[in-house]
Amino acid sequence: MRVRVWALFNWSRFSLNAQYGYSLKPSGLAIELLEKLQESGEVPVHKLQSLKKVLQSEFCTAIREVYQYMHETITVNGCPEFRARATAKATVAAFAASEGHSHPRVVELPKTDEGLGFNVMGGKEQNSPIYISRIIPGGVAERHGGLKRGDQLLSVNGVSVEGEHHEKAVELLKAAKDSVKLVVRYTPKVLEEMEARFEKLRTARRRQQQQLLIQQQQQQQTAQQNHMS
């Protein structure tokens, strides 16, 4: 259903832009243009009503924010390839949302002396995405309320961190001044799986250390017995 509505959204975006010379970035303007179309009778009313509901929905708002954010990070003279990539990413986000998966969100946080108020884990060296593993109580992220534990970090100030090492994300976060714009996607199940894997590795490491300690103690006891005899 959402895929069909998203197709209707794209059709209306280009149709309205061609007819009235407007862009659909401001949702208020989009609604106004829909009303003009309804008055003209060119499009069935039920289709316009469906589109209007989507334009006012949280789903459309999130996708529109990602579109706007990606285009803001590309210079006016950016090559067509970069623009195509930005559009493709936002389109993939829309279809992911239509299939019931979490879609990307843009979260902007102020950068203060107390930091950003969250921790990240994962990275290429750990064969996992980079995730928000902890929201520090009372910190900037918690007070802002836009970030969640379990959010996958996709980009920092327009720089993609997908498939990057942990240190790359940390460096970008530290280098941010005044504020930081993050593109994130909420996938808590993957974080839970990753934490379970890390816990399994930690447990195995502790067992190895315990076994090594027992072996050392046994060797010391054997050496003492040999010395006494």
C-alpha positions in Angstrom: 0.0 0.0 0.0 2.7 2.5 1.0 4.7 1.6 -2.2 1.7 2.6 -4.3 1.2 5.8 -2.3 4.9 6.6 -2.6 4.6 6.3 -6.4 1.6 8.6 -6.2 3.6 11.0 -4.1 6.4 11.1 -6.7 4.0 11.5 -9.6 2.3 14.4 -7.9 5.6 16.0 -7.0 6.7 16.2 -10.6 3.2 17.0 -11.9 2.6 19.9 -9.5 6.1 21.2 -10.0 5.6 21.2 -13.8 2.2 22.8 -13.6 2.7 25.5 -11.0 6.5 25.9 -10.9 6.7 24.9 -7.2 8.8 22.5 -5.2 7.1 20.1 -2.7 9.7 20.5 0.0 7.4 22.6 2.3 4.5 20.3 3.2 2.1 23.2 3.7 2.7 24.3 0.0 2.1 20.7 -1.1 -1.2 20.6 0.7 -2.2 23.9 -0.9 -1.4 22.6 -4.4 -3.3 19.4 -3.8 -6.4 21.6 -3.0 -5.9 23.4 -6.3 -5.8 20.1 -8.1 -8.9 19.0 -6.3 -10.7 22.1 -7.5 -9.6 21.6 -11.0 -11.1 18.1 -11.1 -8.1 16.7 -13.0 -7.3 14.0 -10.5 -9.8 11.6 -8.7 -10.6 12.9 -5.2 -9.9 9.6 -3.4 -6.3 9.7 -4.8 -5.8 13.2 -3.6 -7.1 12.4 -0.2 -4.8 9.4 0.1 -1.8 11.5 -1.0 -2.8 14.3 1.5 -2.8 11.7 4.4 0.7 10.5 3.4 2.1 14.1 3.1 0.9 14.8 6.6 2.2 11.4 8.0 5.3 10.7 10.1 6.5 8.4 7.3 6.6 11.2 4.7 8.1 13.7 7.2 11.0 11.4 7.9 11.7 10.6 4.2 11.4 14.3 3.3 13.9 15.2 6.1 16.4 12.7 4.7 15.9 14.1 1.1 16.4 17.6 2.3 19.4 16.7 4.5 21.2 14.8 1.7 20.7 17.6 -0.8 21.9 20.2 1.7 25.2 18.3 2.1 25.8 18.4 -1.7 27.1 21.7 -3.2 25.2 23.4 -6.0 28.0 22.4 -8.4 28.1 18.8 -7.2 28.4 16.3 -10.0 25.2 14.4 -11.2 26.6 11.2 -9.8 26.6 12.5 -6.2 23.0 13.9 -6.6 21.9 10.5 -8.0 23.4 8.7 -5.0 21.6 11.0 -2.6 18.3 10.5 -4.4 18.8 6.7 -4.5 19.5 6.5 -0.8 16.4 8.4 0.1 14.3 6.3 -2.3 15.7 3.1 -0.7 14.7 4.5 2.6 11.2 5.1 1.4 10.8 1.5 0.1 12.4 0.1 3.3 9.8 2.0 5.3 7.0 0.8 3.0 8.1 -2.8 3.7 7.8 -2.3 7.5 11.5 -1.6 8.2 12.8 1.3 10.1 13.6 4.3 7.9 16.5 6.7 8.3 16.0 9.8 10.5 18.0 13.0 10.7 18.9 14.0 14.3 20.7 17.3 15.0 22.4 17.7 18.4 24.2 20.7 19.8 28.0 20.1 20.5 28.8 21.4 24.0 31.7 21.0 26.5 29.9 18.0 28.0 30.0 16.2 24.7 27.1 14.7 22.8 25.8 12.4 25.5 26.0 9.0 23.8 28.3 6.1 23.2 28.9 4.1 20.0 30.0 0.5 19.4 30.8 -1.7 16.4 32.7 -1.0 13.2 34.3 -2.7 10.3 37.0 -4.2 12.4 34.3 -6.0 14.4 32.4 -7.0 11.3 29.3 -5.0 12.3 27.6 -1.6 11.7 28.3 1.3 14.1 25.5 1.6 16.7 24.4 3.9 19.5 25.0 1.6 22.4 24.2 3.9 25.3 22.3 7.2 25.9 24.0 8.8 28.9 21.5 9.8 31.5 21.1 13.6 31.7 23.3 14.1 28.7 22.7 16.2 25.6 21.2 13.3 23.6 18.8 12.4 26.3 17.7 16.0 26.8 17.2 16.4 23.1 15.2 13.2 22.8 15.8 12.5 19.1 18.3 9.6 19.5 17.7 6.1 20.6 19.8 3.2 22.0 19.8 0.8 19.1 20.1 3.5 16.3 22.5 2.5 13.6 24.8 5.4 12.7 24.7 6.0 8.9 26.4 9.4 8.5 28.0 12.2 10.5 27.7 15.7 9.1 27.2 14.3 5.6 30.1 11.8 5.8 29.0 8.2 5.5 30.2 5.8 8.2 28.6 2.7 6.8 31.2 0.0 6.5 33.8 2.2 8.3 36.0 1.5 11.2 34.9 2.5 14.7 37.6 5.1 15.0 36.4 6.9 11.9 33.0 7.6 13.5 34.6 8.7 16.7 36.9 11.1 14.9 34.0 12.6 13.0 32.0 13.1 16.2 34.9 14.7 18.0 35.7 17.0 15.0 32.1 18.4 14.9 31.8 22.0 16.0 28.7 23.7 17.5 26.4 21.0 16.3 26.3 17.6 14.6 23.9 16.2 12.1 23.4 12.5 12.3 21.5 10.2 9.9 20.4 7.1 11.9 18.1 4.1 11.5 16.5 2.3 14.4 17.3 -1.4 14.3 17.5 -2.6 18.0 17.4 -6.3 17.2 20.7 -6.1 15.3 22.2 -4.3 18.3 20.9 -7.0 20.6 22.5 -9.7 18.4 25.8 -7.8 18.3 25.9 -7.3 22.1 25.1 -11.0 22.6 28.0 -11.9 20.3 30.3 -9.6 22.2 29.2 -11.1 25.5 29.9 -14.6 24.2 33.4 -13.5 23.2 33.9 -11.9 26.6 32.7 -15.1 28.3 35.0 -17.3 26.2 38.0 -14.9 27.0 37.2 -15.1 30.7 37.2 -18.9 30.6 40.5 -18.9 28.8 42.0 -16.6 31.5 40.6 -18.8 34.3 42.0 -21.9 32.7 45.4 -20.2 32.2 45.4 -19.1 35.9 44.5 -22.7 37.0 47.3 -24.1 34.8 49.8 -21.6 36.3 48.7 -22.5 39.9 49.1 -26.2 39.1 52.6 -25.6 37.7 53.6 -23.6 40.8 52.3 -26.4 43.1 54.2 -29.0 41.1 57.4 -27.0 41.2 57.0 -26.5 45.0 56.5 -30.3 45.5 59.5 -31.1 43.3 61.6 -28.6 45.3 60.5 -30.1 48.6 61.3 -33.6 47.5 
